[in-house]
């Protein structure tokens, strides 16, 4: 079960990064010039990637260290 948790964590990080990239491309397509609202959207998507990476780190520590 521990390896399943690690595999899910890795998949979660990859999925969130793919969604983040899709959001960034979509925002750039819709509004190529700088816009504060688009910046906030991109920052939130990047924050979701950071959160998923932090969760994966916790899972990795729980499995491999403890």
C-alpha positions as CSV (number, residue, x, y, z in Angstrom):
1,X,0.0,0.0,0.0
2,X,2.9,2.3,0.6
3,X,4.0,2.1,-3.0
4,X,0.5,2.8,-4.1
5,X,0.5,6.0,-2.1
6,X,3.9,7.0,-3.6
7,X,2.6,6.3,-7.2
8,X,-0.6,8.3,-6.6
9,X,1.4,11.2,-5.2
10,X,3.7,11.2,-8.2
11,X,0.7,11.0,-10.5
12,X,-1.0,13.8,-8.6
13,X,2.0,16.1,-9.1
14,X,2.3,15.3,-12.9
15,X,-1.5,15.8,-13.3
16,X,-1.5,19.2,-11.5
17,X,1.5,20.3,-13.6
18,X,-0.3,19.4,-16.8
19,X,-3.4,21.2,-15.7
20,X,-1.3,24.2,-14.8
21,X,0.3,24.3,-18.2
22,X,-3.1,24.0,-19.9
23,X,-4.4,26.9,-17.9
24,X,-1.4,29.0,-18.7
25,X,-1.7,28.3,-22.5
26,X,-5.4,29.0,-22.4
27,X,-4.9,32.3,-20.6
28,X,-2.2,33.4,-23.0
29,X,-4.4,32.4,-25.9
30,X,-7.4,34.4,-24.6
31,X,-5.5,37.5,-23.5
32,X,-1.9,37.6,-24.8
33,X,-1.2,41.1,-23.3
34,X,-0.5,41.5,-19.5
35,X,-3.6,41.4,-17.3
36,X,-3.7,41.4,-13.5
37,X,-6.6,39.0,-13.5
38,X,-4.8,36.5,-15.7
39,X,-1.7,36.8,-13.4
40,X,-3.9,35.9,-10.4
41,X,-5.3,32.9,-12.3
42,X,-1.8,31.7,-13.2
43,X,-0.6,32.2,-9.7
44,X,-3.4,30.1,-8.3
45,X,-2.7,27.3,-10.7
46,X,1.0,27.4,-9.8
47,X,0.0,27.3,-6.2
48,X,-2.0,24.2,-6.8
49,X,1.1,22.5,-8.2
50,X,3.1,23.7,-5.2
51,X,0.5,22.2,-2.9
52,X,0.4,18.9,-4.7
53,X,4.2,18.7,-4.6
54,X,4.2,19.5,-0.8
55,X,1.6,16.7,-0.3
56,X,3.8,14.3,-2.3
57,X,6.8,15.3,-0.2
58,X,4.9,14.5,3.0
59,X,3.8,11.1,1.6
60,X,7.4,10.4,0.6
61,X,8.7,11.3,4.1
62,X,6.0,9.1,5.7
63,X,6.9,6.1,3.4
64,X,10.6,6.3,3.2
65,X,11.7,8.0,6.5
66,X,9.2,6.9,9.1
